[in-house]
Amino acid sequence: MTERIQDKLGIPVEATTFHKLGLDIIKMQTDSALKLQMKMCLIGFLCRHVGTTMLKKII
């Protein structure tokens, strides 16, 4: 994809997906933000599927 865009525009560019762009921005700001988000997603998933009572016993 990058090559095709560079060929058409005649200038160097970096083509990425929107998802990768977002992850790159988060990584530039702080790696801990991504880790915190992943942890919160995991806790939310466990609360929905295991239940908060069971989760409190585990933690």
Buried (B, 14 or more C-beta within 10 A) or exposed (E): EEEEEBEEEEEEEEEEEEEEEEEEEEEEEEEEEEEEEEEEEEEEEBBEEEEEEEEEEEE
